[in-house]
Amino acid sequence: ATASMGVHGVVSTVRNRAGRLSRSPERIGGMLPVLERPGYSRRTSKDRSLFLLQAPVQNIHGARKNPPPSRSVQVFAAKRTSDMPNALERTLATASYLIPLLDGLRYSKFLIRDFPSIANVLVPLTPIIKLYFSVPYAGLVMFFLLYLGIAQNRELSRFVRFNGMQAILLDVLLNIPSLVERFLLPQSIFSSNLGVWAYVQTYNTVFLYIFLSVLYGMVSSLLGKAGRIPLVGNAADASASNY
């Protein structure tokens, strides 16, 4: 009987201590370190185990040293990459500048006469030049194809339409000195050396402007950049922004 009472006393003591520990879990040193961390609210003993199971793994084992980039940064980078013109768009934009270059060759006669080495740059275009000037009304047909098929084509990207419109405006500028020469230039200008010199320099200036503008536009198009050409860049940008 005495032994039985002793066993019951030990069991009762263990139960009492377990009850006190369950009511005061914060007394267990080192067993629940997560509960003492900042950002975790104290909870009752009934949902303590559930709270530990739901705790994030990175908060138990420490924060990551190198967190991955946010999703917004990744999406922004993808958008910037997709905005780059593809190979077909670059080809169309570059080919657009052939029209003002071919139409501006008539102003190169004095410059090529004085500097024959300039003609070597145009040697690769010899087949295109012969075909362009051998077909009747080729310049007029190509002008409207460039205007309607590229510059005003809403199915194409803004990059292609911008470069197409710059080529169109360059070709339009070439008509200004031609009209001045045909209707406003007096014949007496050729009777003096100063007049002939001014006439030749005007031709050279017009061709150099067209040649350098076409070269700049072609290189920018091949690189996928929308380079603005002086005198026509702002107007081309405004026209391309209307669509």
C-alpha positions in Angstrom: 0.0 0.0 0.0 2.8 2.3 0.9 4.6 1.5 -2.5 1.3 2.2 -4.3 0.9 5.6 -2.6 4.5 6.4 -3.5 4.0 5.7 -7.1 0.8 7.7 -7.2 2.6 10.6 -5.6 5.4 10.6 -8.2 2.9 10.5 -11.1 1.0 13.4 -9.5 4.2 15.4 -9.2 5.2 14.9 -12.8 1.7 15.9 -14.0 1.8 19.1 -11.9 5.2 20.1 -13.3 4.1 19.3 -16.9 1.0 21.4 -16.4 3.0 24.4 -15.1 5.4 24.1 -18.1 2.5 23.9 -20.6 1.0 27.1 -19.0 4.4 28.9 -19.2 6.3 27.8 -22.3 8.5 30.8 -22.2 10.4 29.3 -19.3 11.8 26.6 -21.5 15.2 28.1 -22.3 16.6 27.5 -25.8 13.7 25.2 -26.9 11.6 27.9 -28.5 14.0 30.6 -29.8 11.7 31.6 -32.6 9.1 32.9 -30.2 11.5 35.5 -28.8 12.4 36.9 -32.2 11.2 40.3 -33.3 8.1 40.2 -35.5 6.5 37.2 -33.9 3.5 37.7 -31.7 3.0 35.6 -28.6 0.2 33.1 -28.9 -1.6 30.7 -26.6 -0.2 27.3 -25.8 -3.0 25.7 -27.9 -1.9 27.1 -31.2 1.8 27.3 -30.5 2.7 24.2 -32.5 0.6 25.4 -35.4 2.3 28.7 -35.3 5.7 27.1 -35.5 4.7 24.9 -38.5 3.5 28.0 -40.4 6.7 30.1 -39.7 8.7 30.9 -42.9 11.8 28.8 -43.3 14.0 31.8 -44.0 13.0 33.4 -40.7 14.0 30.3 -38.7 17.4 29.7 -40.5 18.2 33.3 -41.1 17.5 35.8 -43.9 18.9 35.1 -47.4 22.1 37.1 -48.1 21.4 37.5 -51.8 17.6 37.8 -52.5 16.5 37.1 -56.1 15.5 40.2 -58.2 12.0 41.3 -58.0 9.5 40.2 -60.6 8.9 43.8 -61.7 12.6 44.2 -62.6 12.5 41.0 -64.6 9.3 42.1 -66.5 10.8 45.6 -67.2 14.0 44.0 -68.6 11.9 41.8 -70.9 10.0 44.7 -72.2 13.1 46.7 -73.0 14.5 43.7 -74.9 11.4 43.2 -76.9 11.4 46.9 -78.0 14.6 46.4 -80.0 13.9 46.3 -83.8 14.5 42.9 -85.4 16.6 42.2 -88.5 13.7 42.7 -90.9 12.8 46.1 -89.4 16.5 47.2 -89.6 16.7 46.1 -93.2 13.6 48.1 -94.2 14.7 51.2 -92.3 18.2 51.0 -94.0 16.8 50.4 -97.5 14.5 53.4 -97.2 17.5 55.8 -97.5 18.5 54.4 -100.9 15.7 56.6 -102.5 17.1 60.0 -101.5 20.7 58.8 -102.2 19.8 57.8 -105.7 17.8 61.0 -106.4 20.7 63.1 -105.0 23.3 61.7 -107.3 22.6 64.4 -109.9 24.2 66.9 -107.5 27.4 64.9 -107.3 28.8 65.6 -110.7 31.1 68.5 -109.7 32.3 66.9 -106.5 33.1 63.6 -108.3 34.9 65.5 -111.0 37.1 67.2 -108.5 37.5 64.2 -106.2 37.2 61.0 -108.3 37.9 58.8 -105.2 34.4 59.5 -103.9 33.0 57.5 -106.8 34.6 54.4 -105.3 32.1 54.5 -102.4 29.2 54.2 -104.9 30.7 51.3 -106.8 28.7 48.6 -104.9 25.5 50.4 -105.8 26.3 50.4 -109.6 23.6 47.7 -110.5 21.0 49.5 -108.5 21.9 52.9 -110.0 21.7 51.5 -113.6 18.3 49.8 -112.9 16.9 52.9 -111.2 17.8 55.3 -114.0 16.9 52.9 -116.8 13.3 52.3 -115.8 10.9 55.2 -116.7 9.3 56.9 -113.7 11.2 54.7 -111.3 11.8 57.6 -109.0 8.2 58.6 -108.8 7.0 55.0 -108.3 9.6 54.3 -105.6 8.7 57.6 -103.8 5.0 56.6 -103.4 6.0 53.0 -102.5 8.2 54.4 -99.7 5.6 56.8 -98.5 2.5 54.5 -98.6 4.3 51.2 -98.0 6.6 52.2 -95.2 6.2 55.8 -93.8 2.4 55.6 -93.6 2.0 51.9 -92.9 0.5 51.4 -89.5 1.3 47.7 -89.6 5.0 48.5 -89.3 6.8 49.5 -86.1 7.4 53.2 -85.3 11.1 52.6 -85.8 10.6 51.7 -89.5 8.0 54.4 -90.1 10.3 57.1 -88.5 13.2 56.2 -90.8 10.9 55.9 -93.8 9.6 59.4 -93.2 13.1 60.8 -92.8 14.0 59.4 -96.2 10.8 60.9 -97.7 11.6 64.3 -96.3 15.2 64.1 -97.6 13.8 63.4 -101.0 11.4 66.3 -100.8 14.2 68.7 -99.8 16.0 67.7 -103.0 13.2 69.3 -105.0 13.9 72.7 -103.6 17.2 73.4 -105.3 15.9 71.8 -108.5 12.9 74.2 -108.6 15.1 77.1 -107.8 17.5 76.2 -110.6 14.6 75.7 -113.1 12.5 78.7 -112.4 14.4 81.3 -110.4 18.1 81.0 -111.5 19.1 83.7 -114.0 21.2 82.7 -116.9 23.5 85.7 -116.3 25.0 83.9 -113.3 27.1 81.8 -115.6 28.8 84.9 -117.1 31.0 85.5 -114.1 33.5 83.3 -112.3 31.8 84.1 -108.9 28.5 83.0 -110.2 29.9 79.7 -111.6 31.7 79.1 -108.3 28.5 79.7 -106.3 26.6 77.3 -108.6 29.2 74.6 -108.1 29.4 75.0 -104.4 25.6 74.8 -104.1 25.7 71.5 -105.9 28.5 70.2 -103.7 26.7 71.3 -100.5 23.5 69.7 -101.4 25.1 66.4 -102.3 27.3 66.3 -99.2 24.3 67.0 -97.0 22.3 64.2 -98.6 25.2 61.8 -98.6 26.1 62.3 -95.0 22.5 62.2 -93.9 21.9 59.0 -95.7 25.1 57.5 -94.2 24.1 58.5 -90.7 20.6 57.2 -91.2 21.8 53.9 -92.5 24.3 53.3 -89.8 21.8 54.2 -87.1 19.2 51.9 -88.6 21.6 49.0 -88.7 22.4 49.6 -85.1 18.7 49.7 -84.2 18.7 53.3 -83.2 16.4 56.1 -84.5 19.0 58.7 -85.4 17.5 62.2 -86.0 18.9 63.9 -89.2 19.2 67.7 -89.1 16.3 69.6 -90.8 14.0 66.6 -91.1 14.4 64.6 -87.8 11.8 66.6 -85.8 9.2 66.5 -88.6 9.7 62.8 -89.1 9.3 62.1 -85.4 6.1 64.1 -85.2 4.7 62.3 -88.2 5.6 58.9 -86.8 4.0 59.8 -83.4 0.6 60.5 -85.0 0.0 56.7 -85.6 
